Every structure is written in C-alpha cells, then in structure tokens.
C-alpha cells in the first residue's frame, strides 16, 4: 500500500463533500456555487483507480473472473446497502437526496449499474453512484483485456481503448448508453493507468523525481484545480475535464508517489484511517448533509451561524457514519472474502 495515496483519498472525499455543500454555502454567499473545485475529487478518485488497478495486477496471473470478483466484493455490498437505505427512507414518506418518485426500474437499474435518467439527470437512486457506473465500466474493460498476457501491451490496449471510446463519442452520434460511456471523464482512468505502467516499469529503481520536484507536481496539481474551478463548465464532463482536473489528479498522484519513494510518508493514523474509509464516506456524505440541514433548520437558526453549524454537523456525521460503515460493514466483508479466497487458492494448489 502506498500510504500517501490513502491520504489523497481522504482529500478527494472531502473535496466532494464540500462540493455538495456548495448549495448551502451559496445561500449565505451568493455566487460561490459557480466554483466547482470540489467536483475535481471525482477525477482524483478515477485517476487513483486507474493507477491502483494497474499496480495491483502487476506480475500476477491474469485472471479476469477473480479480478472482477475482487472488485465486486469491494464495491457492491456497501453500495447496495446505502441504495436500499435510501429506498426505505422514501417508502417511510421522506424524500432523501432529491428522490421525488420511485419506480421499480430505478431500483434494479441502480443496483446493477445500468445508467438511466432520473429527473433529467443520469444518476441512480444514490446520486453519487453515477461515478460507480463508470468505475464498473472501467473494471469490465480492464478484465476483458486480461486476455492479453503481456502486461505492458495490455495496459497499452487499455489506454488506447479508453481514448478510442472518447474519440468515437466526440465524432459520432450513439444511442444513449454508448454516448454515456464515451464521456471524456473516462480518460481519467487512462491517465492513472498510464502512470501505473510507468511506476511498474521502474520497480526497484530510484525515484524518477526528487522531493522538491514531487512537491512541485503536487502544488501544480492543486493550482490547476483552483485555476479551472469556474468558467470552464467542467462539471458537465466535457473534453476539458480530463485535460484539467484529470491532469491535476495525475500530478497529485505522481507527486505523492514520488514523495513516498523519497521517504516522505504521511503517517498520521487518522488521515490514513479516513483514507481507508473514503469509499464509505463518499457514499454516506450526501445523506448526512441533508440530515444536518433538516436538523439545523428545525432550530430556527439562519444565515452564517446556520451555515457553520450545518457544515460542522454534516462533517462530523459523515466522518462518524463513514468510519462506522467501514469498520462494521466494509472491512468485515473484505476480510471474510480474502480469508475464503485464500483458503480456496490453497486447496486448489493441493
């Protein structure tokens, strides 16, 4: 595990948290909502995913079924639980996360990562799940290319395929599903995968860059995000998004990897713990923001004090429930699967 990247997961999750807090901040500071800096957290997650999938499969047997099983166990259970929680809240009479109506097709399409339009947006019942549709698509492409036995050739075809999807979407009109999966945002995975191949090729060698150059990459990545946070309409997944936020994510990942190779490791236990729980935090944060808004709204407090109180409560609840979800749901499921998979592999060897 590259510890610095766990800290980057924490930062990415917090960026998305504050992005979804922006409508509330905009009530107190009108116009601030146009700053979409926080949405770049998704691009950081996608670049990280591309990098990690390449690095974790380096010098291992190409087994597409096992690869997909690993990813499904990692991603699906907690996502299904959170989706069904939203369904239950709706059935009890509330309207969580903008779920104003609920059709049976919404449920099964959400659970099986089939894109559909709801209230004019391509998003499942758990709204942040739109990113998981792209994650699962990336995993499917990655697993299919495992038929290519030569590792670096496989990664070349992976990157080429993702660029080809996007290029086709720019020049040809597809049906809705193909148009959805040719979104330029999938190039974030390609950027991470390409750097992952570079990282693997240099295994056992000194870091390609020293600590000063690594810090420069990190600062440059942050600067790109801030400089492009408004006026570029990046949130709508146009081609500029991977060219700015995707590249920024790549700079951050590369800088943190090079820092760790030079012995500069972020070892604070709480930051690493939040990184481990970042997926759960990502899934629960929108609901926690909504609960906090309703709770503070009941007090009658308004204006700036309301914003501060809601923000603190939402961040606290997101952290608490995210860590609890990781500790009592995510981690036990993953541990049980790894234990069972280890036993199965040993029995097969004998």
Protein Blocks (a to p, Z undefined) as FASTA:
>chain_A
ZZklmmmmmmmmmmmmmmmmmmmmmmmmghjlmpmklmmmmmmmmmmmmmmmmmmmgoia
cdfklmmmmmmmmmmmmmmmmmmmmmmmmmnopaeehiabccfklmmmmmnopacdeehi
acdfblmlmmmmmmmmmmmmmmmmmmpmblklmmmmmmmmmmmmmmmmmmpccdfklmmm
mgfklmmmmmmmmmmmmmmmmgoiacfbdfklmmmmmmmmmmmmmmmmgojlmmnopakl
mmmmmmmmmmmmmmmmmmmmnopacfbfklmmmmmmmmmmmmmmmmmmmmmmmmmmmnop
acjllmmmmmmmmmmmmmmmmmmmmmmmmmmmmmmmmmmmmmmmmmmmZZ
